Amino acid sequence: MSLFLDVLLVATSLLLILLVLLHRGKGGGLSSLFGGGVQSNLSGSTVAEKNLDRLTVFTAMIWVIAIVGMGLEVKYG
């Protein structure tokens, strides 16, 4: 079980990093410093962005479950 949680944690961590980096910058932060603020926001959120948001939240929930599972295994295992 420990190996499964370790692999799940690494896989979801890498996927979460990738998904967060795929999001479009929405403010005047670092993304606009490197040219992300040049794009105009004509139509708001597209279907692809909404699906990316959902996938990111789902991956984050799996990541949290893996963290809690590892904590419980360390404590009771």
Beta strands, then each sheet from edge to edge (+ up, - down):
end
